[in-house]
Amino acid sequence: MTSSLERPPLLADERTALVGWLDLQRQILRRKCAGLSEADAHRSVLPTSPAMTMAGLVRHMRWTEHTWLEVLFLGGDETRNPSFDETDEDADWRTEGIPLAQLLAEYEAQCARSNEIVAAASLDDVGRHRGFRSGGANLRWMLVHLVEETGRHAGHADIVRELLDGTKGYY
């Protein structure tokens, strides 16, 4: 996989750097899905982690974005987010019957929504959902966490993709 993806500018301000790194990691995760068949996108390659498929990674990250920015930061309703399903800890990873193209479109839309939320707020603004300790973090902290979480799972996608079909590459 070759790419023209670029890192944020070396002299970027804080917001540009944070959103730039987050956007780069999001794009890497999406690119790791390029050219996959539906079967491979939903195929587990780790016997001890059957939900960690390429499709599962995309769905999990969609709901992770929703968790941090719409629920914890804005104080939104968590009941429609499977990450909060106390009966199934992997509910946000489950992709049975959902095509990869749909999962990618939903992730893309969630990322766009997240960027709108970030653009409209100060990095010093504090989350509004007091039902969770993490809801008391400021937007800056939440963005750093999202960069970490997305980068971590983009790394998982590197490994899963290589195990699926041998495809390698930083991007």
C-alpha positions in Angstrom: 0.0 0.0 0.0 1.5 3.3 -1.0 0.1 6.6 0.2 0.5 10.3 0.0 -0.7 10.8 3.5 1.2 13.4 5.4 1.8 14.2 9.0 0.7 17.6 10.4 3.0 20.5 9.8 6.1 20.6 12.0 5.2 24.1 13.3 1.5 23.5 13.8 -0.5 25.0 16.6 -1.8 22.6 19.2 -5.3 22.1 17.7 -3.9 21.6 14.2 -1.4 19.1 15.5 -3.9 17.1 17.6 -6.5 16.9 14.9 -3.9 16.4 12.2 -2.4 13.4 14.0 -5.9 12.0 14.8 -7.0 12.4 11.1 -3.8 10.7 9.9 -4.4 7.6 12.2 -8.0 7.5 11.1 -7.0 7.5 7.5 -4.4 4.8 8.1 -7.1 2.6 9.7 -9.4 3.1 6.7 -6.6 2.4 4.2 -5.8 -0.9 5.8 -9.2 -2.0 4.6 -8.6 -1.1 1.0 -9.2 -4.0 -1.4 -10.4 -6.5 1.3 -13.1 -8.9 0.4 -16.2 -9.1 2.7 -15.0 -12.5 3.9 -11.5 -11.2 4.8 -12.9 -8.0 6.4 -14.9 -10.2 8.8 -12.4 -13.0 9.2 -10.8 -13.5 12.6 -7.1 -14.2 12.5 -6.5 -14.3 16.2 -8.1 -17.3 17.9 -8.0 -15.7 21.3 -9.6 -12.4 20.0 -12.3 -13.5 17.6 -14.0 -10.0 17.4 -10.7 -8.4 16.3 -11.4 -8.4 12.6 -10.8 -5.5 10.2 -14.5 -4.8 10.2 -14.5 -5.1 14.0 -11.7 -2.6 14.3 -13.6 0.0 12.2 -16.8 -0.5 14.1 -15.1 -0.2 17.5 -13.3 3.0 16.5 -16.6 4.5 15.2 -18.2 3.9 18.6 -15.0 5.0 20.4 -15.2 8.4 18.7 -18.9 8.6 19.6 -18.2 7.7 23.2 -15.5 10.3 23.8 -16.9 13.3 21.9 -20.7 12.9 21.7 -21.3 11.1 25.0 -18.5 12.1 27.4 -17.7 15.5 26.0 -21.1 16.8 24.9 -23.0 14.8 27.6 -25.1 12.9 25.1 -27.1 9.7 25.6 -25.0 6.6 25.8 -27.9 4.2 25.4 -27.6 3.9 21.6 -23.9 3.2 21.8 -23.0 -0.5 22.0 -19.8 0.4 24.0 -22.1 0.9 27.0 -23.8 -2.5 26.7 -23.1 -4.1 30.1 -24.3 -7.5 28.9 -21.7 -7.8 26.1 -18.2 -6.3 26.5 -17.5 -6.7 22.8 -20.8 -5.3 21.5 -19.1 -2.4 19.7 -16.9 -4.9 17.9 -19.7 -7.1 16.5 -20.2 -6.9 12.8 -22.3 -9.8 11.8 -24.4 -8.9 8.7 -22.9 -5.4 8.3 -20.9 -4.9 5.1 -17.5 -3.3 5.4 -18.5 -0.4 3.1 -21.3 0.5 5.5 -19.0 0.3 8.5 -16.4 2.5 6.7 -19.1 5.0 5.8 -20.4 5.1 9.4 -16.9 5.6 10.7 -16.2 8.4 8.2 -19.4 10.1 9.2 -18.6 9.8 12.9 -15.1 11.2 12.3 -16.6 14.2 10.4 -19.0 14.7 13.3 -16.1 14.5 15.8 -14.2 17.1 13.9 -17.2 19.4 13.9 -17.5 19.0 17.7 -13.8 19.8 18.1 -13.9 22.8 15.8 -16.7 24.3 17.9 -15.1 24.0 21.3 -12.1 25.2 23.2 -9.4 22.6 24.1 -9.9 23.7 27.7 -13.6 22.9 27.7 -14.5 20.1 30.0 -16.8 17.1 29.2 -20.4 17.3 30.4 -21.2 13.7 31.2 -20.7 13.5 34.9 -21.9 9.9 35.1 -18.4 8.8 34.1 -15.1 9.9 35.6 -13.6 10.4 32.2 -16.4 12.8 31.4 -14.6 15.3 33.6 -11.6 15.5 31.2 -11.0 18.5 29.0 -11.2 18.3 25.2 -7.4 18.4 24.9 -7.1 15.2 27.1 -9.8 13.5 25.1 -8.1 14.3 21.8 -4.8 13.0 23.1 -6.5 9.8 24.2 -8.2 9.5 20.8 -4.9 9.8 19.0 -3.5 7.1 21.3 -6.5 4.8 20.9 -6.7 5.2 17.1 -3.0 4.8 16.6 -3.1 1.6 18.8 -5.8 0.1 16.7 -4.3 1.2 13.4 -1.3 -0.9 14.6 -3.6 -3.8 15.2 -5.0 -3.3 11.7 -1.4 -3.5 10.3 -1.0 -6.9 12.0 -4.5 -8.2 11.1 -4.0 -7.2 7.4 -0.7 -8.8 7.2 -2.1 -12.1 8.7 -5.0 -11.9 6.2 -3.2 -11.5 3.0 0.4 -10.5 3.6 -0.1 -6.8 2.8 2.4 -4.6 4.7 3.2 -1.0 4.9 3.2 2.0 7.3 0.3 3.5 5.4 
